Amino acid sequence: FDAEREGHQGVAIEVADTGIGMSTEVIEKIFDAFYTTKRRQGTGLGLSISQTLIKRQGGQITAESRVGSGSTFTVWLPEAA
């Protein structure tokens, strides 16, 4: 959907689930390189790399979550010049 951030036009993409959600402590770390809650799977780089690529384009990625209620990730990208 169309969305404005800090006076700039762009588009926001929201992806939500109805899973187990994440605690505040986890949310604060999910964009850190090598942070993972998976013990034997993954490297903890996916969200960190995604955030870097989105920021390079002038965008932003955010996450909201509540334990027991799922999570919502929002990617905002600015309008092309």
ChimeraX attribute file (.defattr): number of C-alpha atoms within 10 A of each C-alpha:
attribute: neighborCount
match mode: 1-to-1
recipient: residues
	/A:1	8
	/A:2	12
	/A:3	15
	/A:4	14
	/A:5	14
	/A:6	5
	/A:7	7
	/A:8	11
	/A:9	15
	/A:10	16
	/A:11	16
	/A:12	18
	/A:13	13
	/A:14	13
	/A:15	10
	/A:16	13
	/A:17	12
	/A:18	12
	/A:19	13
	/A:20	13
	/A:21	18
	/A:22	19
	/A:23	13
	/A:24	12
	/A:25	8
	/A:26	14
	/A:27	16
	/A:28	11
	/A:29	13
	/A:30	19
	/A:31	22
	/A:32	15
	/A:33	14
	/A:34	15
	/A:35	17
	/A:36	19
	/A:37	12
	/A:38	9
	/A:39	7
	/A:40	7
	/A:41	8
	/A:42	12
	/A:43	13
	/A:44	17
	/A:45	16
	/A:46	16
	/A:47	17
	/A:48	16
	/A:49	14
	/A:50	15
	/A:51	18
	/A:52	15
	/A:53	13
	/A:54	16
	/A:55	14
	/A:56	10
	/A:57	12
	/A:58	12
	/A:59	19
	/A:60	19
	/A:61	19
	/A:62	13
	/A:63	17
	/A:64	15
	/A:65	21
	/A:66	16
	/A:67	12
	/A:68	12
	/A:69	13
	/A:70	15
	/A:71	19
	/A:72	16
	/A:73	15
	/A:74	15
	/A:75	17
	/A:76	25
	/A:77	23
	/A:78	19
	/A:79	14
	/A:80	7
	/A:81	3
